[in-house]
Structures are given as C-alpha cells and as structure tokens.
Amino acid sequence: MKIKSILVSQPAPAVPEKSPFHEISTKYGAKITFRPFIRVQGVSLKEFRSQRTEILEHTAVIFTSRSTVDHFFRICEEARITVPETMKYLCNTEAIALYLQKYIVYRKRKISFANGTFANFMELILKHRDEKLLLTLSEPHKPELPMTMEKLKLDFHKVILSRTVSNDVSDLKPSDYDLMVFYSPSEIAALTAAFGTGNLPMIGTFGDGTTRSAIEAGLTVQVMAPTPEAPSMTRAVDLFVGKINAGQTVEPVQVNTPRQSDEFIKAQEAKPAKKSRAKKPSSAASKSKSSASGKGAVRSVAARSAVKEVKKSV
C-alpha cells in the first residue's frame, strides 16, 4: 500500500508552493487536499457582557491563540474599552506574542511568551501570579490550563471570546483519502459526528489533546506529532508516508503518559518549600537597642569612676 491522497483539516495556504505539505506532495507524488472541519466565530458584545467580565479590573491578559487576540481587541473596540498601556500580555508562543503587533506596540516589558509547552507556559504564568489575570478562551477549550490555575489558587478570571462550530463536510468521502490529518479535539468531534468511527482512512493527529480525543472516540491513530523525532505535523507525515510507501509496518499510536497538567502539579508539589528568612529588626527597634546600649555604656563608665573615687578616699 502507498499513500496517494492526504486530507489536511486546515485552510488552504495562500501560496501552496511555500507550504511544507507541498514538499511532501512533490516528494511522494501524493495529492494534498485542504478542508477545514471547523471554523471559529467570535461571541457577540451581548454574549460577552452576559459573562460579567470587567477587562479593566485585570492587569494581565493570557492568550493561547491568535484568534482570541483578534476577538479580545474586537470586543474592546465594540465596547469602547481603552486598554491601558500598563496592561501585560502572557502568550503561549512567540508567534502569538508577535501577532500582538497588529494591535499594540511591541514591548518586552509588557509582552512575555513561552515556548509552546504546557509546563513552560505555566511557569510563565506563575512568575506573574501577583497580577490580576484574565484568561481568554474559545469554546470548547482544553480544560488543563484553567484547572491547573485553579489548583494552584491563582487569582484569575476566564472569559469566552469565541466558539468553534463545525463546517458542513457532508460532501466529502473519507474513502477517497489514505490519510486524514487533524489538529484539534473539535475537528475529531466534527469528523465522528459526520462520518462515525467506522470505515475511515488512517488518522494523523497533532497534540496530546487531539490524540487522546481520537483514541477515546474509538479511532486508530497511525501518526502523531509533536515527538522528539517529528516536532511538526508535516515532519511526522513525511516520516510516516516514507515508511508506509517502503512497505514497513507502523504500529498505532498509544497514549500512556499522564496528562501534562497532572505532571506539572506533581512537579510543583515536589519542589521544596522556600525557607522563610528571618525578618530584620525595624529601624525603630534598632535605634532603641543602640540607645539602650549607649546608656549602658555611660552607666558602666560612671560606675568605674565612682569606684576610683572610693579607693582614693580610703
């Protein structure tokens, strides 16, 4: 068997020739079809206000995607909210942080970003735990981040700025493809809702959450990213297609590792408690001590003088 046709659940690139999937198509002679299974819709101003979220009561905003950045500033514009220059922004990746330049002047003191991993992002958030945090989300969303923040008792408020809805894909025939690639749990839900779980081609998934959703839905996942060997989806597909076309057997993906949120909580609990430093005496206390020691010195000198006078008289 050879992989001749691949469906990617993503919008078609503006310049197909610059897409990494174009290289796979050229390398293996496979046809690549781009077809989004979902789309993101922003909430209305009325829906936003029904959540009773006061943006200006917060000092830092957390972004996990570029779509939430767009809808955050759209809501601010519609509600006539002027975001202060002192507002801080915590982003999951550098790409999201740079995307903020579309709306604000990029300043390192205001914008911080992680490397895309859950643990690194949580470490970044913990560094700003003294801020009043606003967590922007899309519905549905991965529960790990808000759940972990709740367990760590951080001062935050979450707000839904957009919703993911399924596209009409009833005209598709899964049998026309040898491999279908998905990037989010919502796409897996849209796939199973439209075609069930039987008679599907091989499945590829990006991210731990997407892979878990596919396996829990009863699907067999043949290729997954990111991994140490394949940090990107295109690299994972490249390696997979190469093995299948060479006649090699590839075992289905198994997810046996604990959830990232559970691992992070355990790591935080395992950290030794910080030793409390002894408080330095206040200036008033130190002054009283020095005054007392000074008085004591004066008394001791006076006492020695009195003894000398007694000896002379004797």
Beta strands, then each sheet from edge to edge (+ up, - down):
strand 1: 5-8
strand 2: 31-34
strand 3: 38-42
strand 4: 60-63
strand 5: 88-91
strand 6: 111-113
strand 7: 133-139
strand 8: 156-166
strand 9: 179-182
strand 10: 202-206
strand 11: 221-225
sheet 1: 2+ 1+ 9+ 10+ 11+
sheet 2: 3+ 8- 7- 4- 5- 6-
end
